[in-house]
Amino acid sequence: MQLAREELEQAYRQMKTIRDFEDHLHREIAKGTIGGFTHLYGGQEAIAVGVCENLRDTDYITSTHRGHGHCIAKGCDVKGMMKELYGRADGLQIWMLECWALTVLLVADLLLQQVPH
């Protein structure tokens, strides 16, 4: 399958978005700004982007404990997802009803934030 230059550039932008998100998340967890622990997705960006590029908007995804990249590649609101990880009220609670992978991801992350360090 040969991709056009525009498709390759879009895939690169998505992979870079995932990497930037994960790098930011890693720094914030290390600083203690975001509590708990998370399994980062850095280094695996091409998997999520390659798979999600072939899905329809109506397709659902499930994920693992490393679900950030999958949700970003599927098109979630990156800023809203980060707000959710910070525990902000204006995070993605409503969108979680549409993305089960994100629901599992965020519930697990938020529960971990409640555990004393």
Backbone hydrogen bonds, N-H to C=O, Kabsch-Sander energy under -0.5 kcal/mol:
donor,donor_aa,acceptor,acceptor_aa,energy
8,L,4,A,-2.2
9,E,5,R,-2.5
10,Q,6,E,-2.2
11,A,7,E,-2.3
12,Y,8,L,-2.4
13,R,9,E,-2.4
14,Q,10,Q,-2.3
15,M,11,A,-2.5
16,K,12,Y,-2.7
17,T,13,R,-2.3
18,I,14,Q,-2.3
19,R,15,M,-2.5
20,D,16,K,-2.9
21,F,17,T,-2.5
22,E,18,I,-2.6
23,D,19,R,-2.7
24,H,20,D,-2.4
25,L,21,F,-2.7
26,H,22,E,-2.6
27,R,23,D,-2.1
28,E,24,H,-2.5
29,I,25,L,-2.4
30,A,26,H,-2.3
31,K,27,R,-2.0
32,G,28,E,-0.8
32,G,29,I,-0.6
33,T,28,E,-1.7
34,I,28,E,-1.3
35,G,33,T,-0.5
39,H,65,H,-0.6
40,L,38,T,-0.7
44,Q,41,Y,-1.9
47,I,44,Q,-1.1
48,A,44,Q,-1.1
49,V,45,E,-2.3
50,G,46,A,-2.5
51,V,47,I,-2.3
52,C,48,A,-2.8
53,E,49,V,-1.9
54,N,51,V,-1.5
55,L,52,C,-1.4
59,D,56,R,-1.4
71,C,67,G,-2.2
72,I,68,H,-2.4
73,A,69,G,-2.6
74,K,70,H,-1.8
75,G,71,C,-0.7
75,G,72,I,-1.0
76,C,71,C,-2.3
78,V,76,C,-0.8
81,M,77,D,-2.4
82,M,78,V,-2.2
83,K,79,K,-2.3
84,E,80,G,-2.0
85,L,81,M,-1.9
86,Y,82,M,-1.7
87,G,84,E,-1.3
88,R,83,K,-2.6
91,G,88,R,-1.3
92,L,80,G,-0.6
96,M,92,L,-1.9
97,L,93,Q,-0.5
97,L,94,I,-1.3
98,E,95,W,-1.8
99,C,95,W,-0.8
99,C,96,M,-0.5
101,A,61,I,-0.7
103,T,99,C,-1.9
104,V,100,W,-2.5
105,L,101,A,-2.4
106,L,102,L,-3.2
107,V,103,T,-2.6
108,A,104,V,-2.2
109,D,105,L,-2.3
110,L,106,L,-3.1
111,L,107,V,-2.5
112,L,108,A,-2.1
113,Q,109,D,-1.4
114,Q,110,L,-0.7
114,Q,111,L,-1.1
115,V,111,L,-0.6
115,V,112,L,-0.9
